[in-house]
Amino acid sequence: MGKKSENDFTGWLLLVSVERMMNERKELCDKIERLQTQVNDLKVAKCVLEENLLSCSNRAQIAENQTETLIVRLAELHRKFKSQPQSVSTAKVRALIGKEWDPMTWDGDVWEDHVEAENFESSDSQGFAPPEEVVPSAPPLEIMPSPHEEINFAESDKPAMTFTTDVSQGPPIVSSRPVTRLKAKQAPRGEVESVVHEEIRYTTKELNEFANSFKQKPGEYVWEWILRVWDKGGRNIKLEQAEFIDIGPLSRDSRFNTEARIVKKGVKSLFEWLAEVFIKRWPTGNDLEMSDIPWLSVDEGILRLREIAMLEWIYCVKHNCPQWEGPEDMPFTSSIRRKLVRGAPAHLKGFVLSLFLVPDLSIGDASAQLDELNSLGLVGFRGNKGQV
């Protein structure tokens, strides 16, 4: 009996210990769950704060640009009405905008220094024309040359005179239309050569036109869309980060549009911006399931070939391929050939396979050969473009 009682006591101790451990485990699980909930809440709050910060940053940049332009225009009005001989100094305006200042105690000095004015007067006396601005769409007020564009005049015994221009500091003040500035440079024999430099800022209307032209259409595959942006000149439209964001959502993919709103600062073409977001949205070709879409005519086959090459080129550019300036420079690889042939009509599969066995063939060469044979009527028929 004594041994049995001892065993019973030991069993009760074990049961109590197990129960206590289970309770502690349950408490730990509850605590972990609460902490996980807090972490998720913090992640959501972080995303909200990032969105608010980005929005506030864009609004602050817009307000700063508007203030800068307003100060310059008011100063120009003041100069005209008061017959001020000085010109507005853009450097002083930007220095004023970049710091906190009290409008009540501001002395109103946004004019060029006297030394700069004397330089311009000496240029007129020597018979040389100062920098000239040509604004295609006339603004309400005359905009004076930027102070970053300094004219350094040599002595009369020097053989030549040069004009140095620094256009890398800050954005131009006029943002309504493209501004063309003409720079003069004197040759040794007194001949004057003109150099044209353009700085472009797009209006809201122009950005809306870009959005309407380059937005992905309903039913349009993403590879069709990115090729259309390339073909319609998207690679020639240079945009700053704020301008690219102001265009608004261009894709029909919500995750793509979300990535497009958080791109880093820089100046790139519209196509380069979209290609950068494209790679973030679909990091590899396997993430983007490109189906074997059938093509019925050679015209459609050429289009399909260029679409496949465009995707291959975008992912290659991510790994830096400077020798290829566009998708047409891509080599016609076996992978591209397989994708193209799988969608070819039955009566053209063998012919297309034999045609593309030529070594060192590029996408541009392959497209040209197909188009040439198609124009001669040697393959298929030149039908209307069907639904792709």
C-alpha positions in Angstrom: 0.0 0.0 0.0 2.8 2.4 0.8 4.4 1.9 -2.6 1.1 2.4 -4.4 0.5 5.7 -2.5 4.0 6.8 -3.5 3.2 6.1 -7.1 -0.1 7.9 -6.9 1.6 11.0 -5.4 4.3 10.9 -8.1 1.6 10.7 -10.8 -0.2 13.7 -9.4 3.0 15.7 -9.4 3.6 14.8 -13.1 0.0 15.7 -14.0 0.3 19.1 -12.2 3.6 19.8 -13.9 2.2 18.9 -17.3 -0.8 21.1 -16.7 1.3 24.0 -15.6 3.5 23.7 -18.7 0.5 23.5 -21.0 -0.9 26.7 -19.4 2.5 28.4 -19.8 2.6 27.3 -23.4 -0.9 28.6 -24.1 0.1 32.0 -22.5 3.2 32.2 -24.7 1.1 31.4 -27.8 -1.3 34.1 -26.9 1.5 36.6 -26.3 3.1 35.7 -29.7 -0.2 36.2 -31.4 -0.6 39.6 -29.8 2.9 40.6 -30.8 2.3 39.4 -34.4 -0.9 41.5 -34.5 1.1 44.5 -33.3 3.8 43.9 -35.9 1.1 43.7 -38.7 -0.4 47.0 -37.4 3.0 48.6 -37.4 3.6 47.5 -41.0 0.3 49.0 -42.1 1.1 52.2 -40.2 4.5 52.3 -41.9 3.0 51.9 -45.4 0.5 54.7 -44.6 3.3 57.0 -43.3 5.4 56.3 -46.5 2.4 57.2 -48.7 1.8 60.4 -46.7 5.5 61.3 -46.8 5.6 60.8 -50.6 2.5 62.8 -51.1 3.7 65.7 -48.8 7.1 65.7 -50.6 5.5 66.0 -54.0 3.2 68.8 -52.8 6.1 70.6 -51.2 8.1 70.4 -54.4 5.2 71.8 -56.4 4.7 74.7 -53.9 8.4 75.5 -53.9 8.5 75.7 -57.7 5.4 77.8 -57.8 6.8 80.2 -55.2 10.0 80.5 -57.1 8.2 81.3 -60.3 5.9 83.8 -58.6 8.9 85.7 -57.0 10.6 86.0 -60.3 7.5 87.2 -62.1 6.7 89.7 -59.4 10.2 91.0 -59.5 10.0 91.4 -63.3 6.8 93.4 -63.0 8.5 95.6 -60.4 11.4 96.1 -62.7 9.2 97.1 -65.6 7.1 99.5 -63.6 10.0 101.0 -61.6 12.4 101.0 -64.6 15.0 99.0 -62.7 18.1 98.6 -64.8 19.0 95.2 -63.1 17.8 91.8 -64.1 16.4 89.2 -61.8 19.0 86.8 -60.3 17.8 83.3 -60.3 20.5 82.3 -57.8 19.3 84.7 -55.2 15.7 83.6 -55.8 16.6 79.9 -55.2 18.7 80.8 -52.2 15.7 82.6 -50.8 13.3 79.7 -51.4 15.7 77.2 -49.9 15.7 78.7 -46.4 13.2 80.1 -43.9 12.5 83.8 -44.3 10.1 86.5 -43.0 8.3 88.4 -45.8 7.8 91.3 -43.4 11.6 91.9 -42.9 12.7 90.8 -46.4 14.7 93.6 -48.2 13.4 92.5 -51.6 16.8 92.0 -53.1 16.5 89.5 -56.0 18.5 91.5 -58.5 21.8 90.7 -60.2 24.9 92.3 -58.7 26.5 95.3 -60.3 29.4 93.4 -61.6 27.2 91.1 -63.7 25.4 94.1 -65.1 28.7 95.7 -66.1 29.7 92.5 -67.9 26.6 92.6 -70.0 27.1 96.3 -70.8 30.7 95.6 -71.9 29.5 92.8 -74.2 27.2 95.3 -75.9 30.0 97.8 -76.3 32.2 95.2 -78.0 29.4 94.2 -80.5 28.7 90.8 -79.2 25.1 89.6 -78.7 24.3 88.2 -75.2 22.4 85.0 -74.7 19.0 85.1 -76.2 15.9 83.2 -75.2 13.2 82.0 -77.6 10.0 80.8 -75.9 7.7 79.0 -78.4 4.6 79.6 -76.3 4.8 83.2 -75.1 4.3 83.5 -71.3 2.5 86.4 -69.7 5.9 87.9 -68.6 9.3 88.1 -70.2 11.7 85.7 -68.6 15.3 86.8 -68.3 18.4 84.5 -68.8 19.5 82.3 -66.0 22.4 83.6 -63.9 24.1 80.2 -64.3 24.8 81.2 -67.9 27.8 83.5 -67.4 29.5 85.3 -70.2 33.3 85.6 -69.7 34.8 88.3 -71.8 38.5 88.3 -72.7 40.7 91.3 -73.2 40.9 92.9 -76.7 44.3 91.4 -77.3 43.0 87.8 -76.7 42.4 85.8 -79.9 39.0 84.4 -79.0 36.0 84.8 -76.7 34.1 81.9 -75.2 30.8 81.6 -73.4 30.5 79.0 -70.7 27.2 77.5 -69.7 26.3 75.4 -66.6 22.9 73.9 -67.0 23.3 71.2 -64.3 22.3 73.3 -61.3 18.6 73.2 -60.5 15.5 73.0 -62.7 14.6 75.9 -65.0 12.2 78.5 -63.8 9.8 78.3 -66.7 7.9 75.0 -66.6 5.0 75.8 -69.0 6.6 75.1 -72.4 10.0 74.0 -73.9 12.5 76.8 -73.6 15.3 77.2 -76.2 18.3 79.3 -75.3 20.8 80.4 -77.9 24.5 80.6 -76.9 27.1 82.5 -78.9 30.7 81.7 -79.2 33.3 83.9 -81.1 35.8 82.2 -83.3 39.4 83.5 -83.8 38.4 85.4 -86.9 35.4 87.1 -85.4 32.8 84.6 -86.7 30.0 83.9 -84.3 28.6 80.3 -84.0 25.3 79.6 -82.3 24.6 76.6 -80.1 21.1 75.6 -79.3 20.2 74.0 -75.9 16.7 72.8 -74.9 15.3 72.2 -71.5 11.8 70.8 -71.5 9.2 70.9 -68.7 5.8 69.5 -69.5 2.4 71.0 -68.6 -0.4 69.2 -67.0 -2.2 69.1 -70.3 0.8 67.5 -72.0 1.2 64.9 -69.2 -2.5 64.0 -69.7 -2.0 63.6 -73.4 0.9 61.2 -72.7 -1.3 59.3 -70.3 -4.0 58.9 -73.0 -1.5 57.9 -75.6 0.5 55.4 -73.6 -2.0 53.9 -71.2 -2.5 50.1 -71.5 -5.7 49.4 -73.5 -8.4 46.9 -72.4 -7.5 43.4 -73.5 -4.0 44.4 -74.4 -1.3 42.1 -73.1 1.5 43.7 -71.1 4.1 42.7 -73.7 2.0 44.3 -76.5 1.7 47.4 -74.4 5.4 47.9 -73.6 6.3 47.4 -77.3 3.7 50.0 -78.3 5.2 52.5 -75.9 8.6 51.8 -77.5 7.3 52.1 -81.1 5.2 55.3 -80.4 8.3 57.2 -79.2 8.1 56.6 -75.4 11.9 56.2 -75.4 12.3 59.8 -76.6 10.1 61.5 -73.9 12.4 62.5 -71.0 10.6 62.8 -67.7 11.6 63.6 -64.1 10.4 61.4 -61.3 7.6 63.9 -60.3 6.4 64.2 -63.9 6.3 60.4 -64.3 4.3 60.1 -61.1 2.0 62.9 -62.2 1.1 61.1 -65.4 -0.9 58.7 -63.2 -1.5 54.9 -63.5 -0.7 53.6 -67.0 -1.1 49.9 -66.5 -4.2 47.8 -65.9 -2.2 45.9 -63.2 -2.7 47.4 -59.8 0.6 46.2 -58.4 2.5 47.7 -61.4 0.9 51.1 -60.7 1.8 50.8 -57.0 5.4 50.2 -57.9 5.3 53.1 -60.3 4.4 55.6 -57.5 7.6 54.8 -55.5 10.3 55.0 -58.1 13.5 56.8 -57.1 14.4 60.3 -58.2 16.1 60.8 -61.6 15.5 61.8 -65.2 14.7 59.0 -67.6 12.6 58.4 -70.7 9.0 57.2 -70.3 10.0 53.8 -71.6 12.9 53.5 -69.2 10.6 54.4 -66.2 8.1 51.7 -67.3 10.9 49.1 -67.9 12.3 49.8 -64.4 8.8 49.2 -62.9 8.3 46.2 -65.2 11.3 44.4 -63.7 10.2 45.2 -60.2 6.7 43.8 -60.9 7.9 40.8 -62.7 11.5 40.2 -61.7 12.0 37.2 -64.1 10.5 36.0 -67.2 9.0 33.0 -65.3 6.9 35.5 -63.2 5.3 36.7 -66.4 3.4 33.9 -68.0 3.6 34.6 -71.7 1.3 32.2 -73.5 1.9 30.8 -76.9 -0.5 33.2 -78.8 -1.2 31.9 -82.3 -0.5 34.2 -85.3 -2.2 33.7 -88.6 -0.3 35.9 -91.0 3.4 36.9 -91.5 2.6 40.5 -90.3 1.3 39.0 -87.1 4.3 36.8 -86.9 6.7 39.8 -87.1 4.8 41.5 -84.4 4.9 38.5 -82.2 8.6 38.1 -82.8 9.2 41.7 -81.7 7.0 41.3 -78.6 9.0 38.2 -77.5 12.3 40.0 -78.2 11.1 43.1 -76.2 10.6 41.0 -73.1 14.0 39.3 -73.5 15.7 42.6 -74.1 14.1 44.2 -70.9 15.4 41.4 -68.7 18.8 41.6 -70.4 19.1 45.4 -69.9 18.6 44.7 -66.2 22.0 42.9 -66.3 23.6 45.6 -68.5 23.9 44.8 -72.2 25.2 48.1 -73.6 25.9 46.7 -77.0 22.2 46.3 -77.7 20.4 49.6 -78.3 17.0 48.0 -78.8 15.1 44.8 -79.1 16.0 44.5 -82.8 19.6 44.1 -81.8 18.8 40.9 -79.8 20.2 37.7 -81.3 17.6 35.3 -82.6 18.1 32.6 -80.0 16.7 29.1 -79.9 14.4 30.1 -77.0 12.9 33.0 -79.0 12.6 30.6 -82.1 10.7 28.0 -80.1 8.2 30.6 -78.7 7.6 32.0 -82.2 7.2 28.6 -83.9 4.8 27.3 -81.3 2.3 29.9 -82.2 2.9 29.7 -86.0 0.2 28.2 -88.3 0.7 24.6 -89.3 1.5 25.4 -93.0 4.3 27.8 -91.9 6.0 26.0 -89.1 8.5 24.1 -91.3 9.3 27.1 -93.4 9.9 29.4 -90.4 12.1 26.8 -88.8 14.3 26.4 -91.9 14.4 30.2 -92.4 15.8 30.9 -89.0 18.6 28.3 -89.0 20.8 31.1 -90.4 23.7 31.6 -87.9 24.2 35.0 -86.1 20.7 36.2 -87.0 19.4 39.2 -85.1 15.7 40.0 -84.4 15.9 42.9 -86.9 17.3 40.7 -89.6 14.7 38.0 -89.0 11.9 40.5 -89.2 13.3 42.0 -92.4 13.6 38.5 -94.0 10.0 37.6 -93.1 8.7 41.0 -94.4 10.7 40.6 -97.6 9.4 37.1 -98.3 5.9 38.2 -97.4 6.0 41.1 -99.8 7.1 38.6 -102.6 4.1 36.4 -101.7 6.4 33.4 -100.9 4.9 32.5 -97.6 1.2 32.5 -96.6 -0.8 35.6 -97.2 -0.8 39.2 -96.0 -4.0 39.1 -94.1 -5.5 41.7 -91.8 -4.2 41.8 -88.3 -6.4 39.5 -86.3 -7.2 39.5 -82.6 -4.0 38.8 -80.7 
